[in-house]
Amino acid sequence: MNNNPAACWAQMPPQNNVTAPKWDESCSRELPQYFKELKYLFADCGIADDTQKEEYAACYVSYNMVETWLGLLGFGNNVTIGNNAPQLYTYQEWKAAVLRLYPGTDASACYNLGNLEQLVNQSFNSSLVTLGRFSDYYQDFQHITRQLLTNGKLYCNEEHCLFQQGIPMLLWFKIVCCLEIMLPDHH
């Protein structure tokens, strides 16, 4: 039996291992998810040291990204001098600096009303002839509106009106006719 407490911890996967966290650098919106995966790995592996966290975060990305991230203030043992006292940067501060490098990583900046209007116009001008296409429209609409509602960029009553505007007129008339048959006493 091994009494070494360090033996209880999992180990960080090697670079390019199938279990290593991955980030597609062409999709900056996925970077927060990359850091979230790292957070779980750090907890599983018992890694608490900020410098180690930064090094592991940088080891799973491309060489070009590593150079960029290593050049950030706050990486490793970089310190800032404020009020004549050195202050170490934390992993969280370094991670925030990395996230600021990539537009679209902030959840509140992922979508705007223009994105929603574009989806609605595309849907209206296409034919939602299959249940699959309607389902795709509904899921995309819900995803964008959830973000906009959460960040106070859209009101609930606007959401309902915009959803209806994305349904082509012919389909909308069929829906209304079906509803009139199914709910004749509904106003």
N, C-alpha and C positions, 0 to 999 in steps of 0.2 A: 504494500500500500504506500502510495506517495503522499507524504505529509507536507510537501512544498505547496504553499497557497498559490503560487504563480502557475502551477500545473493545472489548476482548475479553470483557468481562463482559456478561451479559444485564441487562435492566432490569426493575425491579419493575413488575408490571402495574398499570394505573390502577384506582382503585376502581370497582366494578361491571363490570369487564371479565370476560368469560367465563373467563379464565385466572386471575383473582384468587382467592386462598384464601377459602373461605366457611365460615361457622359458623352453624348453625341455633340461635338463642339459646334455643329452647324445649327443646333437647336438650343439657343441660349435659355429658353424657357424651362428646359429640363435641368438646369444647373441646381436650383434649390432641391430637387429630388435627389440629385447626386449627393449633396451635403447631408440630406436626411438619411440616406443609406449609410453614409459614413458614421453618422451619429449613433446608429444602432450597432454598427460594427465596433465602434470605440467602446460602447457600453459592454458588449459581449466579450471583448478582448481586454477589458480593464485598463484602457488607455485614458489617462486623465491629464497627462502633461500636454500643455498647449503646443510646444515645439514639435512633439511627436505627432500630434494631430495634423499640424500644418504639413509636415513632411509626408505623412501618409496621404493626405488630400492631394498633394502635388505629384505623388508617385504614380497615380492611376490615370493621369492625363498625358497628352502628347508632349513631346520635348519642347515645342514652341510655347505651349501653355505653361509648362514648368518654368521656362525662362521669364515669362511675363509675371507669373505669380511670385516667383522668387524675388523679383525686383520691387515688389510692393513693400512699402514701409510696413513694418510690423511682422515681417516674416522672420521666423527663428528668434534670435536674441536681440533683434533691433529694439532700441529704446528711444523714447522721446524725452527731451529735457524740458520740463515745465516747472516753473517755480524753483529752479536750481536743483531739482531732485529727479533722478532718472526714474522712468516709469515703463515697465514692460507692457507691450501690447498683448492682449489676450487673443486666443484663437477666435473668439466671436468677433472681435474688432477686425482681425485679418480676414475672416470669412466675409464680413460685410464689405470690406474693401474689394475683395474678389468679385462679389455680386454686383458692385457698382460698375465694374468694367463692362458688363453685358446688359444692353438695353433689353427690357422685357422680362427680366428675372424678378422684378417686383410684382407681386400678385395684383396690386392695384393698377399697374400699368400694362397688364397683359392684353386687355380688351378695352375698347372705347365704343361709344355709341355708333361711330362709323362702321366698325366691324359688324355690329348687329344689323345695321341698316343694309350693309352689303349682303349679308346672309339672307335677309328678308327679300331683297330685290332679286337675288339669284334664285331663290326658291319660287318666287312669284312668276318669274320669267321662264322657269323650267316646268317640266310636267311632273307632278308628283303622282305618277300613274301607279306606282307600286307601293305596297305597304312598307317595303324596305327603304324607299326614298323618303317617304313621309317620316319614318322612324329616324332616319339620318338627320332630317331637318329638325325634328323635335329635340333630338339629343344635342345637336350643335346649338340650337336656340337656348335650351336649358343651361348648357355649360356657360355660354357667354352671358346670359342674363343673370345667372347666379353670381358671377363675378361683379357685374355692374350693380346689382342690387346690394351686394355686400359692401361695396365701396361707395354707395350713395350716388351713383351716376345714373340711376334709372329708378323710376317710380313703378309700383306694382300695376297701376292702371295703364301705364305706357306699355308694360310687358304684354298684357293681354291684347291690347290693340295691335301692337307690332306683330305678335304671333299670327293673328288673323290676317294681317296684310300680306304675309308670306305665302298664304294658300291661294293658288290660282282660282280665278272667279268661277270657272266651270266646276271645279271640285267643291268650292265653297257652297255653290247653289245645291249640289247634290247632298252635301252635309246638312244644309238647312232643310231640304225636303225630307230627308230621313228623320231628322229631329221632329219635324212637324207631324210625321206619321207616328213616331214612337211616343211623343209627348204632346198630344193634341191640345191639352188644356193648359200647357205652359205658355206664359206670355213672352 
